[in-house]
């Protein structure tokens, strides 16, 4: 029986497209089959992360047997099919689709954030659309920038459905939906409320998957330029782990190329007084978080499992939907918030700079970091706001292009060592499983006094939605779970709840959650075009950086140890708690 099932699972379908024979596994779409033989069928609504809907209709092909046109993205390939992906009528159909879309789309390409990086614009260029042939009926709808993280411009929406699918099915947030019917159909928060009033957690995955400028990040480059040109402001910057392996894509570099040296140098040329690295903050996060875990795991002081809190979208999601888990949450701030607090206390004191004059710019792969910097009063533990502004990878790429800097060829620079040196444990934060792996490395050191001989915990790596494993920590079994993409969280938390209710054995002792699929490498503020292939290559760039580090466990960071010795005392000290930790509260409950 098993062998028969395996044979059925491997059944192959043969057909012909444009006279070329194709063969794919049963269930594969016509679009997937075409791509295996380098036939490029245009799409707008289809994205590799999402199920096909056939919403736009631009991917039509012809079945030669009956002349019918089929939407290739959602039509399974059948044995013996003879298909055409192009003829005069198909081209006209595709042009008509574009004409219809343009009739409800504003002609604002030059002032749009997606100019030269818009899928609709690209297709119009490919099909030679040079004039509008239908009456213009662009709806008069206002922008929604209420979150100050992402901006909705429904006039530019083409109703492809990607953002709704991402928000509801990939992220399980349900902040976006379709309203009205027919020609009046539009994308908006459910109930037609503002995005800030909705369950939105600011992850930005809607913007990462939108093919046009209908959803973009909240632009804050102008205020940073203003501060850079103010001689009274002491501007400092920090670079998140995932940014260094993604920003090169904006400059034509191979995916996953580590551009940190170029970024350090370019930021200095732009006028920043100091350049730090968020990896240093990540090492601090691990020192505090692994101490927190060891305290709970070995001494029973606090509830298990411990759940990581580096991701602000996950924190927001938890406070809205899973507030019963607050006792399990690590109180550690995220790395850039820790570094912001240290910059305006320890660094300011060392350099003799008035903390109120320091303007901290975090360069993040994430739109939710714009929300995090003002999440609660704990984000001003230094006496003023610890991080003043958070820019996405896309925003800083635009700033570099405005700066007359030959980014690709500029000689590499270095970060300021006082808050810039990092270990391999800090840099892998940008990939799903990276926080867990770094914490486990450091937990081994805290319990045994030795760094692990083999620092790789490969079971927590990769793009599987939920990764589970067990490790030995000084003779005790530690059960681990790593989830990324918010739709996978429920399953993990339900197992914990079931064990607590029944009084049974805990399924996990330590849980990592990242809101974005792939972790920060797939963040909502990263360069457009995200797919699992890109996520994997960006993550590979971080793991390569890790292996090249002389020290790979956070406790080995000499500058981290120096800050503890001179300023904080030890992990979980009263001063460390004041500057590096936060609290959580139950937010408005939403019904899904």
C-alpha positions in Angstrom: 0.0 0.0 0.0 2.8 2.4 0.9 4.7 1.8 -2.3 1.5 2.4 -4.3 0.9 5.7 -2.6 4.5 6.7 -3.3 4.0 5.9 -6.9 0.9 8.0 -7.0 2.6 10.9 -5.3 5.3 10.9 -7.9 2.9 10.7 -10.9 4.2 13.0 -13.6 2.1 15.0 -16.1 3.3 15.6 -19.7 2.1 18.4 -22.0 3.3 20.8 -24.6 3.7 24.6 -24.3 4.7 26.6 -27.4 5.7 23.4 -29.0 8.1 22.6 -26.1 7.5 19.4 -24.1 7.1 19.8 -20.4 6.9 17.4 -17.5 5.9 18.3 -13.9 4.5 16.5 -10.9 0.7 16.1 -10.8 -1.0 19.1 -9.4 1.5 21.6 -10.8 0.0 24.6 -12.5 0.5 25.6 -16.1 2.5 28.6 -14.9 4.8 26.4 -12.9 5.3 24.1 -15.9 6.1 27.0 -18.2 8.8 28.3 -16.0 10.6 24.9 -16.0 11.3 25.4 -19.7 12.1 29.1 -19.5 8.7 30.3 -20.8 7.9 33.6 -19.0 4.2 34.2 -18.6 3.4 37.6 -17.1 1.6 37.8 -13.7 0.4 40.5 -11.3 -1.7 38.8 -8.7 0.5 35.7 -8.3 3.3 35.6 -5.8 5.5 32.6 -4.9 4.5 32.9 -1.2 0.8 32.8 -1.9 -1.8 30.5 -3.4 -3.0 31.4 -6.9 -6.3 33.3 -7.3 -6.3 34.2 -10.9 -7.5 37.6 -9.9 -5.8 39.8 -12.5 -6.2 37.5 -15.6 -3.0 38.7 -17.3 -1.5 35.2 -17.2 -3.9 33.7 -19.7 -2.8 31.0 -22.2 -4.7 29.2 -24.9 -5.7 25.5 -25.0 -5.2 24.7 -28.7 -7.6 21.7 -28.5 -10.7 23.9 -27.9 -9.4 27.5 -28.2 -10.3 28.3 -24.6 -8.2 30.8 -22.7 -7.0 29.6 -19.2 -5.6 31.4 -16.3 -2.2 29.7 -16.1 -1.5 30.5 -12.4 -4.5 28.6 -11.0 -5.1 25.9 -13.7 -3.4 22.5 -13.1 -1.5 21.1 -16.0 -3.2 18.1 -17.5 -1.8 15.2 -19.5 -1.6 15.8 -23.2 -2.4 19.5 -23.1 -1.2 21.5 -26.0 -0.9 25.2 -25.0 0.1 28.5 -26.4 1.4 31.3 -24.1 1.4 33.9 -26.8 -0.5 34.8 -30.0 -2.0 38.1 -31.2 -5.2 37.7 -29.3 -3.4 36.8 -26.0 -1.3 39.9 -26.3 -4.4 42.0 -26.9 -6.1 40.4 -23.9 -3.1 41.3 -21.7 -3.0 44.8 -23.0 -6.7 45.2 -22.3 -6.1 44.0 -18.7 -3.4 46.7 -18.3 -5.7 49.3 -19.9 -8.4 48.5 -17.4 -6.0 48.6 -14.5 -4.6 52.0 -15.7 -8.1 53.4 -16.0 -8.4 53.2 -12.2 -4.7 54.0 -11.4 -3.3 57.4 -10.9 -0.6 58.5 -13.4 1.9 59.5 -10.7 4.9 57.2 -11.5 7.5 59.9 -11.1 6.4 60.8 -7.6 5.5 57.2 -6.5 7.7 55.3 -4.0 7.7 52.3 -6.3 8.9 54.2 -9.4 11.2 51.9 -11.4 10.4 49.1 -9.0 6.7 48.6 -9.8 5.3 45.4 -11.3 2.5 47.2 -13.1 4.9 49.8 -14.5 7.2 47.1 -15.7 4.4 45.2 -17.5 3.2 48.4 -19.1 6.7 49.0 -20.5 7.0 45.4 -21.6 3.7 45.6 -23.6 4.4 49.0 -25.0 1.5 50.8 -23.3 2.2 54.4 -24.2 -1.2 56.0 -23.7 -4.4 55.7 -21.7 -7.2 54.3 -23.9 -10.1 54.3 -21.4 -11.7 57.1 -19.4 -9.8 57.7 -16.1 -11.9 56.9 -13.1 -9.4 56.9 -10.3 -11.3 56.8 -7.0 -11.0 59.7 -4.7 -9.7 57.9 -1.6 -7.4 59.3 1.1 -4.1 57.9 2.2 -3.9 56.2 5.5 -0.6 56.9 7.4 -2.1 56.6 10.8 0.4 53.9 12.1 3.4 56.0 11.1 4.9 52.7 10.0 3.3 51.8 6.7 1.1 53.9 4.4 -1.9 52.7 2.5 -2.8 54.6 -0.7 -5.9 52.8 -2.0 -6.0 54.8 -5.2 -2.9 52.8 -6.4 -4.4 49.4 -5.5 -5.1 47.1 -8.4 -7.2 44.6 -6.3 -4.7 41.8 -6.9 -5.5 40.5 -3.4 -1.9 39.8 -2.3 -2.0 42.1 0.8 -5.3 40.6 2.0 -4.0 37.1 1.5 -0.7 37.9 3.3 -2.5 39.6 6.2 -5.2 37.1 6.7 -3.6 33.7 5.7 0.2 34.1 6.0 0.2 36.4 9.1 -3.1 35.5 10.7 -3.6 39.2 11.6 -6.8 40.1 9.6 -6.2 43.8 9.5 -6.9 44.1 5.8 -9.9 43.0 3.7 -11.8 43.8 0.6 -14.7 46.2 0.9 -17.6 46.8 -1.5 -18.2 44.9 -4.8 -17.7 45.3 -8.5 -16.0 48.4 -9.7 -16.1 49.9 -6.2 -14.1 47.0 -4.7 -11.2 48.3 -2.6 -8.7 47.2 -0.1 -9.0 48.6 3.4 -8.9 47.7 7.1 -11.9 45.6 8.0 -14.8 47.8 9.0 -13.3 50.7 7.0 -11.5 52.0 10.1 -8.0 53.4 10.1 -5.0 51.1 10.1 -4.0 52.3 13.5 -7.4 51.2 14.9 -7.2 47.8 13.3 -5.4 44.7 14.5 -2.4 45.6 12.3 1.0 44.7 13.9 3.0 46.8 11.4 5.0 43.8 10.1 4.9 45.3 6.6 4.5 42.0 4.8 1.6 43.6 2.9 4.0 46.2 1.6 6.7 43.6 0.8 4.1 41.7 -1.3 2.3 44.6 -2.9 3.1 44.9 -6.7 2.5 48.7 -6.8 2.8 51.7 -4.6 -0.5 51.0 -2.8 1.3 50.0 0.4 4.7 51.4 1.3 6.8 52.3 4.4 6.2 55.5 6.2 9.0 57.8 4.8 11.3 59.4 7.3 14.4 60.2 5.4 13.8 64.0 5.3 13.9 64.3 9.1 17.2 62.4 9.1 18.7 64.7 6.5 17.6 67.7 8.5 19.4 66.3 11.6 22.5 65.5 9.6 22.7 69.1 8.4 22.2 70.5 11.9 25.6 71.2 13.5 24.1 71.1 17.0 23.0 67.5 16.6 25.3 64.5 17.2 24.0 62.0 14.7 24.7 58.3 15.3 23.6 55.2 13.3 23.3 51.5 13.9 22.9 48.7 11.3 20.8 45.7 11.9 22.1 42.2 11.0 19.8 41.5 8.1 20.3 44.9 6.4 23.9 44.1 5.5 23.0 41.1 3.4 20.1 42.7 1.5 21.0 46.3 0.8 23.3 45.2 -2.0 20.3 44.2 -4.0 19.4 47.9 -4.4 22.8 48.3 -6.1 22.8 45.3 -8.4 24.9 43.1 -6.1 24.4 39.3 -5.7 21.8 38.4 -3.1 23.3 37.7 0.3 26.4 39.8 -0.3 27.6 41.3 3.0 27.9 45.1 2.5 28.5 46.1 6.1 31.9 47.7 5.3 30.4 49.8 2.5 27.5 50.9 4.9 29.9 51.9 7.6 31.9 54.0 5.2 28.9 55.5 3.4 27.2 56.5 6.7 30.3 58.4 7.8 30.5 60.2 4.4 26.9 61.2 4.9 27.9 63.0 8.1 27.1 60.6 11.0 29.4 61.3 14.0 29.5 57.7 15.0 28.5 54.4 13.4 27.5 51.4 15.6 26.4 47.9 14.8 23.1 46.4 16.1 25.0 43.1 16.3 26.6 44.6 19.4 23.2 45.1 20.8 22.3 41.6 19.8 25.2 40.3 21.9 23.8 42.2 24.8 20.3 40.8 24.2 21.8 37.3 24.3 23.7 38.0 27.5 20.5 39.2 29.2 18.1 36.6 27.6 20.3 33.6 28.1 20.8 34.6 31.8 17.0 34.9 32.0 16.6 31.4 30.5 19.2 29.8 32.7 17.6 31.4 35.8 14.2 30.0 34.9 15.5 26.6 33.7 18.0 25.7 36.3 16.6 27.6 39.4 12.9 27.6 38.6 12.7 31.4 39.0 10.0 32.3 36.5 7.7 30.5 34.2 8.7 28.2 31.4 8.8 28.2 28.4 10.7 31.4 27.9 9.6 33.2 24.7 11.9 35.6 22.8 10.9 39.2 22.3 13.2 40.7 19.7 10.4 41.1 17.1 8.1 44.1 17.8 5.4 42.7 15.5 5.3 39.5 17.5 5.2 41.5 20.7 2.3 43.6 19.4 0.5 40.4 18.2 1.0 38.7 21.6 -0.3 41.7 23.5 -3.4 41.8 21.3 -4.2 38.1 20.9 -2.1 36.1 23.4 -1.8 38.2 26.5 -2.1 35.1 28.7 1.5 34.4 27.6 2.9 37.6 29.1 4.5 35.7 32.1 6.4 33.6 29.6 7.8 36.5 27.6 11.4 37.5 28.0 11.6 41.1 29.4 14.6 41.8 27.2 14.4 44.7 24.8 15.3 44.1 21.2 19.0 44.7 20.2 18.6 48.1 18.6 16.7 49.4 21.7 19.4 48.1 24.0 22.1 49.8 21.9 20.0 53.0 21.8 19.9 53.1 25.6 23.6 52.4 25.9 24.5 55.0 23.3 22.7 57.7 25.3 24.2 56.6 28.6 27.5 54.7 28.5 28.7 56.0 25.2 27.6 59.6 25.9 29.5 59.6 29.2 32.6 58.1 27.6 32.6 60.7 24.8 31.5 63.6 26.9 28.4 64.2 24.7 25.1 65.6 26.0 22.7 62.7 25.6 20.0 65.1 24.5 22.1 66.1 21.5 22.5 62.5 20.4 20.2 61.5 17.5 20.0 57.8 17.1 19.1 56.4 13.7 18.4 52.7 13.5 18.6 51.1 10.1 16.3 48.1 10.2 14.9 45.5 7.8 11.5 46.1 9.5 8.6 48.6 9.4 7.5 47.6 12.9 10.7 49.1 14.4 9.1 52.4 13.6 6.4 51.4 16.1 8.7 49.9 18.6 10.7 53.0 19.3 7.6 54.6 20.9 5.9 51.4 22.2 6.0 52.4 25.9 7.9 54.5 28.4 10.6 51.8 28.7 11.9 53.0 25.3 13.1 56.2 26.9 15.1 54.5 29.7 18.1 56.8 29.0 16.1 59.9 30.0 15.2 60.7 26.5 13.9 58.6 23.6 16.5 55.9 23.2 16.1 55.5 19.4 14.9 58.6 17.6 14.0 57.2 14.2 14.0 53.9 12.4 14.7 53.7 8.7 14.1 50.6 6.5 16.6 49.1 4.2 14.8 50.6 1.3 14.9 54.1 2.9 18.7 54.0 3.6 19.3 52.7 0.1 17.6 55.8 -1.3 19.6 58.1 1.0 22.8 56.5 -0.2 21.7 57.2 -3.8 21.0 60.8 -3.0 24.4 61.2 -1.4 26.6 61.2 -4.5 28.3 58.1 -3.1 29.5 55.3 -5.3 28.2 52.8 -2.8 29.5 49.6 -4.5 33.1 50.9 -5.0 33.6 53.0 -1.8 36.4 51.5 0.3 35.1 49.5 3.3 34.9 51.3 6.6 34.6 50.1 10.2 32.1 50.5 13.0 33.1 52.4 16.2 34.5 49.7 18.3 33.0 51.0 21.6 29.5 49.9 20.5 30.3 48.2 17.2 32.3 45.0 17.7 30.2 41.8 17.6 30.4 38.0 17.6 28.9 35.5 15.3 26.1 35.1 17.8 25.0 38.7 17.2 24.9 38.5 13.4 22.7 35.4 13.0 19.9 37.3 14.7 18.7 38.2 11.2 17.6 34.7 10.2 14.8 32.6 11.7 16.3 30.5 14.5 19.3 32.8 14.9 18.2 34.3 18.2 17.6 30.8 19.6 21.0 29.5 18.3 22.8 32.5 19.8 21.0 32.1 23.1 21.8 28.3 23.3 25.5 29.0 22.6 25.6 31.4 25.5 23.5 29.3 27.8 26.0 26.5 27.4 28.7 29.0 28.5 26.7 30.2 31.5 26.0 26.7 32.7 29.4 25.0 32.0 31.8 28.0 31.9 32.9 27.0 28.4 31.8 28.1 24.9 30.4 25.2 22.9 33.0 23.3 20.8 30.5 23.1 18.0 28.6 26.4 18.1 26.2 25.4 15.2 22.7 24.3 16.3 21.5 23.5 12.8 18.2 22.0 13.8 16.8 25.5 14.4 17.9 26.7 10.9 15.9 26.7 7.7 12.6 27.9 6.4 10.3 25.2 7.8 7.4 27.1 9.5 7.9 25.4 12.9 11.2 23.8 13.9 11.4 21.6 17.0 14.4 20.0 18.6 16.0 18.9 21.9 19.5 19.7 23.1 21.5 18.5 26.1 22.5 21.3 28.5 24.9 19.9 31.1 22.9 16.7 31.3 19.5 18.2 31.2 17.2 18.1 28.2 16.1 21.4 26.7 13.1 21.3 24.4 13.1 24.0 21.7 10.6 25.5 19.2 11.2 28.1 16.6 8.3 29.6 14.6 8.3 32.3 11.9 5.4 33.8 10.1 2.6 34.5 12.6 0.3 31.9 11.3 2.5 29.2 12.8 2.4 30.7 16.3 -1.0 29.4 17.3 0.0 25.7 17.0 3.1 26.2 19.3 1.2 28.2 21.9 -1.8 25.8 22.0 0.6 23.0 22.9 1.9 25.0 25.8 -1.6 25.9 27.0 -2.7 22.2 26.7 0.2 21.1 28.9 -0.4 23.8 31.5 -4.1 22.9 31.6 -3.5 19.2 32.0 -0.5 19.5 34.3 1.5 17.4 31.8 5.0 17.7 30.7 5.9 21.0 28.9 6.4 20.5 25.2 9.0 23.3 25.2 11.4 25.2 27.5 12.4 27.9 25.1 10.5 29.4 22.1 11.6 31.8 19.4 9.1 33.7 17.3 9.7 36.0 14.4 6.7 37.6 12.7 8.1 37.7 9.2 8.7 34.5 7.2 12.4 33.8 7.2 12.9 36.2 10.1 14.4 39.6 9.6 16.0 38.7 6.3 12.4 38.6 4.9 11.4 41.8 6.9 8.7 44.1 5.6 11.3 46.9 5.0 13.7 44.9 2.9 14.2 45.3 -0.9 11.2 44.2 -2.9 10.8 40.8 -4.6 11.1 38.6 -1.5 10.8 34.8 -2.1 12.0 31.8 -0.2 15.0 31.7 -2.6 16.0 35.3 -1.5 15.4 34.5 2.1 17.7 31.5 2.0 20.4 33.4 0.2 20.3 36.3 2.6 20.4 33.9 5.6 23.3 32.1 4.0 25.1 35.5 3.9 24.6 35.9 7.7 25.8 32.4 8.5 28.9 32.9 6.4 29.6 36.1 8.4 29.1 34.1 11.6 31.7 31.5 10.5 34.2 34.2 9.7 33.9 35.8 13.2 36.8 35.0 15.5 34.4 34.8 18.4 31.0 33.2 17.9 29.4 33.2 21.4 28.2 36.5 22.7 29.9 36.1 26.1 33.3 36.3 24.2 32.6 39.9 23.1 35.3 41.8 25.1 33.6 45.1 24.7 30.3 43.7 26.0 32.2 42.4 29.1 33.8 45.8 29.5 30.4 47.6 29.5 29.2 45.2 32.2 32.4 45.7 34.2 32.4 49.5 33.9 28.7 50.3 33.8 26.0 47.6 34.2 27.6 45.3 36.7 26.3 41.9 35.5 23.4 40.5 33.4 20.0 41.0 35.1 21.4 43.6 37.5 19.2 46.5 38.6 20.8 48.9 36.2 20.6 46.3 33.4 16.9 45.9 34.1 16.3 49.6 34.0 18.1 50.2 30.7 17.8 46.9 28.8 14.4 45.4 29.8 10.8 46.2 29.2 7.3 45.2 30.3 4.1 44.1 28.5 0.4 44.8 28.9 -2.9 43.4 27.5 -4.2 45.4 24.6 -7.6 45.5 23.1 -8.8 42.1 22.2 -9.8 41.5 18.6 -12.3 38.9 17.3 -11.0 36.9 14.3 
